[in-house]
Amino acid sequence: MKKIFFIVLLFIDYQFAPAQNTIQSQEYPQGFFRYPLDLPPSTAGGFGEIRPNHFHAGLDFRTNQQSGYPVHAAADGYVSRIRVQFGGGGNIVYINHPNGFTTVYMHNQKFSPQIARVLHDYQYEHQLYEVDFNLQPGQLQVCKDDVIAISGQSGAVAGPHLHFEIRDTKTEHTINPQLFGITIPDRIPPAISAIGIYQMDGPFSENTPRQFLAVGGAPGNYHLVNPKVIELSGNIGFGITTIDKNSASVNPNGVYSIQLNLDGKTVYTFSMEHFAFDQTHAINGYIDYPTFLTQHRFIQKCFVPPGSHISLYPQAVNRGIINFDDDNLHDVQYVVKDVAGNTSTLNIKVKSTHLLRPTAIAQPSATMFHYDRVNQFTGPGVKIEIDPGNLYDDIDFKYEALPAKPGAYSITHRIHNKFTPIHDHYDIWIKPDVDLGNQAGKAVITGTTGVCDSCIYENGFVKGRARGFGDFYITLDTTAPYITPLNIHNGVNLSKAKAIYLRIGDNLSGVKTYNGKIDGKWVLMAWDFKTKVLSYTFDESIAHGRHTFELNVGDAKNNVSQFTAEFSR
């Protein structure tokens, strides 16, 4: 019996050992971290999975579509950080480990009593629900297997699960957890459904000539549906549509690596080993962003934008752009792998010829923006400034002045177009068409991408920070946030209620502050991202008898709403 048990253990070790042929820059410790749940390993989301506006930064472990499972410390260490977000990861705990890595656990329903006590004290000391603070190394030690939280669905999530990350403690780069041996059963090769071909005779944009070709075949071996041989000329960039699934889940995930080979030599490599959080929005430079907006499909470009600096491109010859101009027949091959080493290939025959090169190339306008320098534009009543690092490629910048929208305090300024992504943000100034007087402090810039961040009035202009191109104009935010009481009104008896519930929100600049008091003393109000319900859970500090509840809610333009009610317990 012992011998049979030993054989089973060897089988399990083999199944959960990291693949030996993955593309990675370093080796990671194996067997140090445990799986954080006492459930069969199954994921609803993979590391580096392509999502709108970001790469997924961890593994989403399934919890049977319900909350309430113990979350265990993956290894010995100490709680280094506690964070509570209205959206995002919700209730988050970070653990630093002695080997230089940090594990992160998100969307928890609640924390362990020890962690909850530290959090409670900090929230009441600073009179804040949303907090993010660090702890000292000796303050809260944990051992491997300790229960640190209970799983849930706090923050911006569609359903219960545990989001788990492993980060480099010094750099805070997030690393693929499966490279540490925390893997998922997987015998399924990646699937390839299409390729893209781009004529790269200038900067990439929505006007770049492109064609998409369907791919057929069986898992592991794929081929073009039609034609058998592609005729190409000039500078060509390739793209691919590919996903991966593992043996424990039906969810589509991202692949681990993509290699593009020309005549047996690698010209481009993508590897989902690790990345920095300030790089995650670079996904919009990695995918064919215009096609994503117009067709809602992810084409992963297999050539590197000159303005992209993410760590996911370990190799690229001429940025992955291939010149076909020799009238020869070439072998182009895709090698796509998941983190378990399962591999799919796609072989393409390309007839290179100079005869197909376009005879005329559109000439750019006089206003070219360059990815590697400060770009400024001044128009009628508008200015913008884009710092280096916010464009992935040069752009032929366009501007158009449009009529004012009803209720706006400026004309509408069309700043380039929505098909060009911005990595972070840029500054925009718009001049009002009328004197705003004492309402200037209420002015905001809004438009295609919503209300701009950090709007202020200065030197006759409204200034804001925009996160994308599109149409922009000035409006005023003079409306206070709304407060809708759900179970409290003047004179109500709440002796059988567990909590006070209200729904809050704002129509324009967004809720910035909310403060609740009972009998003049601050109380902790939790705001749920999904329901927008604000709640106070009664504790022993609220004695039997009559009490007064007060709530103040303010937006980013200092409009404030107040609610007061007498209640009894």
HELIX and SHEET records of a PDB file:
HELIX    1   1 LYS A    2  PHE A   16  1                                  15    
HELIX    2   2 PRO A  113  HIS A  126  1                                  14    
HELIX    3   3 PRO A  177  PHE A  180  5                                   4    
HELIX    4   4 PHE A  277  ALA A  282  5                                   6    
HELIX    5   5 ILE A  283  TYR A  286  1                                   4    
HELIX    6   6 TYR A  289  GLN A  295  1                                   7    
HELIX    7   7 ASN A  318  GLY A  320  5                                   3    
HELIX    8   8 HIS A  354  LEU A  356  5                                   3    
HELIX    9   9 GLY A  437  LYS A  442  5                                   6    
SHEET    1   A 7 THR A  43  GLY A  45  0                                        
SHEET    2   A 7 LEU A  59  ARG A  62 -1                                        
SHEET    3   A 7 HIS A 161  ASP A 168 -1                                        
SHEET    4   A 7 PHE A 101  MET A 106 -1                                        
SHEET    5   A 7 ASN A  91  ASN A  96 -1                                        
SHEET    6   A 7 GLY A  77  VAL A  84 -1                                        
SHEET    7   A 7 VAL A 131  ASN A 134 -1                                        
SHEET    1   B 5 THR A  43  GLY A  45  0                                        
SHEET    2   B 5 LEU A  59  ARG A  62 -1                                        
SHEET    3   B 5 HIS A 161  ASP A 168 -1                                        
SHEET    4   B 5 THR A 174  ILE A 175 -1                                        
SHEET    5   B 5 HIS A 274  PHE A 275 -1                                        
SHEET    1   C 7 THR A  43  GLY A  45  0                                        
SHEET    2   C 7 LEU A  59  ARG A  62 -1                                        
SHEET    3   C 7 HIS A 161  ASP A 168 -1                                        
SHEET    4   C 7 PHE A 101  MET A 106 -1                                        
SHEET    5   C 7 ASN A  91  ASN A  96 -1                                        
SHEET    6   C 7 GLY A  77  VAL A  84 -1                                        
SHEET    7   C 7 GLN A 141  VAL A 142 -1                                        
SHEET    1   D 2 ILE A  50  ARG A  51  0                                        
SHEET    2   D 2 HIS A  54  PHE A  55 -1                                        
SHEET    1   E 3 PRO A  70  HIS A  72  0                                        
SHEET    2   E 3 VAL A 147  SER A 151 -1                                        
SHEET    3   E 3 ASN A 108  PHE A 111 -1                                        
SHEET    1   F 7 VAL A 229  LEU A 232  0                                        
SHEET    2   F 7 THR A 343  SER A 352  1                                        
SHEET    3   F 7 ASN A 221  LEU A 224  1                                        
SHEET    4   F 7 ARG A 210  ALA A 218 -1                                        
SHEET    5   F 7 ALA A 191  GLN A 199 -1                                        
SHEET    6   F 7 GLY A 234  ILE A 243 -1                                        
SHEET    7   F 7 GLN A 300  LYS A 301 -1                                        
SHEET    1   G 7 VAL A 229  LEU A 232  0                                        
SHEET    2   G 7 THR A 343  SER A 352  1                                        
SHEET    3   G 7 ASN A 221  LEU A 224  1                                        
SHEET    4   G 7 ARG A 210  ALA A 218 -1                                        
SHEET    5   G 7 ALA A 191  GLN A 199 -1                                        
SHEET    6   G 7 GLY A 234  ILE A 243 -1                                        
SHEET    7   G 7 ILE A 322  PHE A 324 -1                                        
SHEET    1   H 6 VAL A 229  LEU A 232  0                                        
SHEET    2   H 6 THR A 343  SER A 352  1                                        
SHEET    3   H 6 LEU A 329  LYS A 337 -1                                        
SHEET    4   H 6 SER A 257  LEU A 262 -1                                        
SHEET    5   H 6 LYS A 265  SER A 271 -1                                        
SHEET    6   H 6 GLN A 315  ALA A 316 -1                                        
SHEET    1   I 2 MET A 368  PHE A 369  0                                        
SHEET    2   I 2 ILE A 395  ASP A 396 -1                                        
SHEET    1   J 5 ASN A 375  GLY A 379  0                                        
SHEET    2   J 5 VAL A 382  ILE A 386 -1                                        
SHEET    3   J 5 TYR A 426  ILE A 430 -1                                        
SHEET    4   J 5 PHE A 461  ALA A 466 -1                                        
SHEET    5   J 5 ASP A 453  GLU A 458 -1                                        
SHEET    1   K 4 TYR A 399  LEU A 402  0                                        
SHEET    2   K 4 THR A 412  ILE A 415 -1                                        
SHEET    3   K 4 GLY A 470  LEU A 476 -1                                        
SHEET    4   K 4 ALA A 443  GLY A 447 -1                                        
SHEET    1   L 4 TYR A 482  PRO A 485  0                                        
SHEET    2   L 4 ALA A 499  GLY A 505 -1                                        
SHEET    3   L 4 VAL A 533  THR A 537 -1                                        
SHEET    4   L 4 ALA A 526  TRP A 527 -1                                        
SHEET    1   M 5 VAL A 492  ASN A 493  0                                        
SHEET    2   M 5 VAL A 560  SER A 568  1                                        
SHEET    3   M 5 ARG A 546  ASP A 555 -1                                        
SHEET    4   M 5 VAL A 511  ILE A 518 -1                                        
SHEET    5   M 5 LYS A 521  VAL A 523 -1                                        
END                                                                             
